[in-house]
């Protein structure tokens, strides 16, 4: 949240984070039946689909339409750090577009 200027932008992100936490708890609760073999493949597939749908709804509700203005200094720094990471980790050269 430190890179999101203003409360107007941090509130939707916080709401999405709470929604994600709730989804993770639901998934954890459902996992026990799956791990114990009490769910069929079709039921497991449906649980996964339901979880993905919840995730999409939470994202759209929270931050789906949120736009963050681009700060050129921050963008340049992020590009440089990304290029350094790929260079050091994967030994590849990254060309940064302007």
N, C-alpha and C positions, 0 to 999 in steps of 0.2 A: 504493500500500500504506500510505501514511501515515495514511489515514482509516480503515483497518481495524484495530480494536483487537485486539491479541493474535496470537500465532503460530498459534493454532487457526484463525483466519480467513485469514491471509496464505498459509499453506501450500497450500490448495486453489487459490487464485488464481494462485500461482506455478506450480503444476502445469499449470493450464489454459493459462497463457502459454507454457510449454514445448511443450505439445501444439499450440497454434496456430502456433508458430514452425516446428515440424516439418511441419505441413500446408502452410504457405506455401512451404517449400522443395520439397515434393513437387509442388505446383502449378507452381512455377517450372520445375522439371525437365520437367514434362509440357508446358509451354507451347511449348517449342521445336518439338515435333512438330506442334502445332496451328498455330503461326505459319508453318511450312514447308509447310502444306497436306497433311500426311501422315495426317491424321485425318478421318474422315467426320463428317457432322453428327451422326449417331447416336452415334458414339464420343465426340465432344465433349460431347454431352448427358449421356452416361453418366459421363464424367469430372467434370462439374459436379455431378451427382447424388451421386457418390461423395464428393466434397469436402464437400458440404453435410452428408452423413450423418456424416462424420468430425468435422465442426465440432460438430454436435449431440451426438455421443457425448462429445467432449472437454468441452463445456460441462456436460453432465449429470454426468459423472464428477468434474469439478473443482469447479464452483460451483453446480451445479443446485439443490442443496438447502441452500445456504448462506444463512442469514438474518443480516442485520445490524441490530442494535438501532437504533432511531431516536433520535438525539440532537436534542432540540427546538431547541437553539441552532443547530446545524449545519443543520437543516432550514429554519429561518427565514432564515438567511443565504443558503442555496441558492435558496429561493423569491424572496428579494429580488433576488439577482443575476440570476436568470432573468427576472424581470419587467423589470429595468433593461435587460437585453440586448434583449428583444423591443421595448421602448419605444424604445430608441436605434436599433436596426437596422431595424425594420419600422414604426416610428411607430404602434404599437398599444398600447392599454392592457390590461394583464393584471390580472385579479382573482385574488388568492390566497385559496384556500379555507382555512378554519380547522378 
